Amino acid sequence: MAGVAALGFLIALEFAARRYGLPGPITNQVREVIFPPKSGFLLYASMALMMVVLTWRQRFIAVGAAIGIDVAFLVVRWAVDAKVPDGHPFGNGALWVILGCAVIAVTRRTGRERVLLLKGVGLSLLLVAGRKTGDTWLFITSKTRPAVLDQYVATADHALGNPSWLVGRIVTATGPIGLHVLDIVYGQLAVAAVIVALYQLRNVAVERRFPSHHLVRTFLVIGLLGPAFYMIFPVVGPIFAYGTGAEHWRAVGLWSEIPPTQHWAVANLWPGTPPPISTPHHMAFDEITPRNCMPSLHTAWATAIFIHSRKGPRILRFAGMFWLIATLTATLGFGWHYGADLIAGVVFVLTIEAALRSLDRGWDRSGIQLVAYGATVFAALLVSYRFLPLEMAMHPWVAGPLLMLALTSVVYGYVRTTELWEPRAAPARQPEPQPELI
């Protein structure tokens, strides 16, 4: 049922994208069978996710086949002098292996083995399709939402001390090395998710079944539900609404492909000068920049990685914490998001994670209360950003602590409730003392 719903959603997005003259997620994915993929790293990470259902011998064969196919593609492209203007020169081999495993599952497997292999293929393709779906969603938001609400969020952000402006100046001061490190962390979030998911799914090949709840489920649900709020609350981000687009970063070689948007901005203020407090209103913007700020899905995904890495070994827990901190720094420091976006993103993912865990273990009173409370806080945040931003900016010592209190209450409720859900080991029964023999 979930697969049918996902396929229907992809088809609907395909038609929606074609209405605006661009290929949709299905077409873009099919093109990568032959043409250079947008992210070869993602395709290989997806193949690794699929390989959790294979034996070690089959994994070595799959990796060897993927590399061999990629080498063949490179030779052919070199021979015909084909350019790779936008994309990676590798990754086609991984996609071919994934599709080949789907064919093998249908033609050479039966029963539970066929179902298990198809689940692995479906999981990997869903991860790739999620990336394509997100790209299409972002394009649709730029075409269907000509006015944005950045002034509302920027005004409300005064209650938090304008964190994007503060972190933006700090990140700029780190120079090219810090910028490129954060750019890699920000851009390869899906790869980090696959690493955590591989640990969670490490026993699938032995147990011949998937665990009931894992990180990929949360990732996909975030990607499915999150963009809907972009249509309700369109926001482009401080670097576009109060800056020069990516022009600020061209001096260090980042994002040269993003066109400047200075003539659409309120003023060239980011990150040097916080915006003044004034009555906010809708502002028209271009038809290129995605309205993908509220909530911050990068924050939501990074938080999900952090949550699911908590039960791993120390190095995985450290990596999950690093990825969360680095992602939060990048989202603010690059000017992609306001502080208010991050708070909404954390509340959003905790609510989704609570719902998925409740669905897995069976709904009870604690699960219903946690999900209802998280949804209520999330809705209250959006309403306050939209209708009370000026009041929040005028009373930062009241509004700021209230925002942090709302966030903390959801975090505390999630931690406390999920700890109660964890199975507890029963104490070992002590043997009864034997009577002494006289």
C-alpha positions, -999 to 999 in steps of 0.1 A, spaced: 0 0 0 28 24 9 46 16 -23 15 23 -44 9 56 -26 46 66 -32 43 57 -69 11 77 -73 27 107 -56 57 105 -80 33 103 -110 14 133 -98 46 153 -94 57 142 -128 26 157 -144 28 188 -122 64 195 -133 56 190 -170 29 216 -167 58 241 -162 79 226 -190 104 206 -169 109 169 -165 96 154 -133 113 130 -108 106 99 -128 121 113 -160 151 126 -142 157 92 -126 154 74 -159 178 98 -175 205 87 -150 206 52 -165 226 67 -193 234 103 -186 258 116 -158 239 115 -125 234 145 -103 249 127 -73 270 96 -78 276 95 -41 239 92 -34 235 64 -60 264 44 -44 250 50 -9 216 38 -21 232 7 -36 249 1 -2 215 3 14 201 -23 -10 231 -46 -3 220 -52 33 198 -81 20 228 -97 1 254 -121 13 290 -110 14 298 -128 -18 269 -111 -36 280 -77 -22 315 -81 -37 300 -90 -70 276 -61 -69 303 -35 -61 326 -50 -87 299 -48 -113 290 -12 -104 326 -1 -107 331 -20 -140 300 -4 -155 312 31 -144 346 25 -159 330 15 -192 308 47 -191 339 68 -184 358 53 -214 329 58 -237 324 94 -226 361 100 -230 361 84 -264 333 106 -277 346 137 -257 313 140 -238 311 168 -213 297 165 -178 285 201 -172 262 193 -143 266 160 -125 291 134 -115 311 113 -140 302 82 -120 272 66 -104 254 50 -134 269 16 -124 253 17 -90 219 24 -106 224 -4 -131 232 -28 -103 201 -18 -83 179 -23 -114 196 -56 -121 188 -68 -87 152 -60 -93 152 -81 -124 169 -109 -106 143 -108 -78 114 -111 -103 130 -137 -126 153 -158 -103 139 -156 -68 107 -169 -52 88 -166 -19 104 -148 10 137 -144 -8 120 -125 -37 101 -102 -12 133 -95 8 153 -86 -23 125 -64 -37 123 -46 -3 160 -39 -5 157 -26 -41 126 -5 -32 143 10 -2 173 21 -23 151 35 -51 129 53 -27 160 71 -12 170 82 -47 134 91 -57 132 112 -25 160 134 -37 144 138 -72 110 144 -56 125 171 -34 141 189 -64 107 189 -82 89 201 -51 113 230 -48 108 240 -84 70 239 -80 72 262 -49 91 288 -69 65 288 -97 33 286 -76 42 310 -47 52 344 -62 50 361 -27 71 350 2 68 356 40 105 363 48 98 396 65 75 379 90 101 353 99 129 378 100 109 400 123 101 371 146 137 361 146 146 393 165 132 374 196 161 349 191 188 375 185 189 371 147 210 339 148 215 337 111 233 370 110 255 361 140 264 327 127 268 340 92 295 364 103 313 336 122 312 312 93 324 339 69 354 345 92 364 308 91 376 313 55 375 288 26 384 257 46 356 260 71 331 269 43 340 239 22 338 215 52 303 228 61 293 227 24 302 190 22 284 182 54 253 201 42 253 185 7 259 149 17 233 146 44 217 116 26 250 98 26 253 103 64 218 89 68 228 58 48 257 52 71 235 52 102 208 31 84 235 5 74 243 0 110 206 -4 119 201 -28 90 233 -48 95 215 -80 105 190 -81 77 210 -106 56 212 -129 86 176 -125 100 161 -123 65 138 -95 76 139 -57 81 135 -41 115 101 -26 121 115 10 125 147 25 111 160 58 99 151 55 63 114 54 72 117 87 91 137 103 62 111 94 37 82 106 57 100 139 64 106 144 27 70 135 19 52 158 44 77 186 48 74 203 14 36 206 19 44 234 44 65 252 19 33 258 0 16 270 31 45 291 45 68 301 15 101 315 27 133 318 7 159 325 34 180 355 46 207 353 20 181 358 -7 156 380 10 182 402 27 213 396 7 227 390 -28 218 353 -33 249 333 -35 270 362 -46 283 365 -10 301 331 -14 314 334 -49 346 349 -37 355 316 -21 342 295 -49 310 282 -35 277 279 -55 288 297 -86 258 282 -105 232 301 -84 221 333 -101 222 365 -80 189 378 -67 199 412 -53 172 431 -72 145 410 -54 160 414 -19 147 439 6 182 453 10 218 440 10 219 434 48 230 398 53 251 390 73 265 424 82 235 442 94 204 427 111 171 438 95 153 467 112 121 460 132 91 472 111 57 460 102 62 429 79 43 422 47 43 398 18 70 405 -7 72 394 -43 101 372 -54 116 356 -84 104 323 -100 138 305 -95 146 305 -58 129 276 -39 106 286 -10 121 258 12 128 273 46 98 267 69 104 243 85 140 235 80 140 200 67 178 198 67 175 204 105 148 178 107 169 152 88 201 159 108 181 156 140 167 122 128 203 111 122 213 122 157 183 103 173 189 71 154 227 71 161 222 72 198 221 34 201 251 28 180 288 25 190 307 55 203 321 66 169 286 65 154 272 86 183 300 111 178 294 113 141 256 118 146 263 147 170 289 162 147 265 160 117 238 177 137 260 206 150 276 211 116 242 211 98 227 236 122 258 258 117 256 255 79 219 262 77 223 294 97 258 303 86 252 300 49 221 321 52 197 294 40 175 296 72 163 317 100 165 306 136 128 302 137 130 276 109 153 254 129 130 254 160 101 244 137 122 217 121 132 201 154 96 200 166 85 187 132 108 157 132 102 148 168 65 147 161 70 125 131 94 102 149 69 98 178 41 90 153 62 63 135 73 47 168 37 47 180 25 32 148 52 5 152 45 -4 188 7 2 188 -10 35 197 -16 41 234 -23 71 255 13 83 258 19 81 221 -13 99 212 -5 126 237 31 131 225 21 133 188 -9 156 196 13 179 217 41 181 191 16 189 163 0 216 185 33 232 193 43 231 156 11 247 145 14 273 173 49 282 160 37 288 124 7 308 136 29 330 159 55 336 131 27 347 108 5 367 130 26 378 160 61 386 146 61 423 155 50 416 190 77 390 193 103 414 180 92 442 204 93 418 234 123 396 228 129 388 265 95 373 266 91 358 232 126 343 229 124 323 262 89 312 253 101 298 219 129 279 236 106 267 263 82 253 236 111 236 219 125 222 252 91 209 262 87 188 230 123 175 234 117 166 270 83 150 263 99 129 235 129 117 256 108 109 286 81 91 267 104 71 245 125 60 275 93 46 290 87 27 257 121 10 259 120 -27 270 135 -31 304 154 -62 314 138 -81 342 161 -88 372 175 -123 374 156 -145 397 177 -155 427 178 -192 436 160 -200 468 183 -209 497 185 -246 503 180 -259 539 211 -271 556 215 -308 560 221 -319 596 
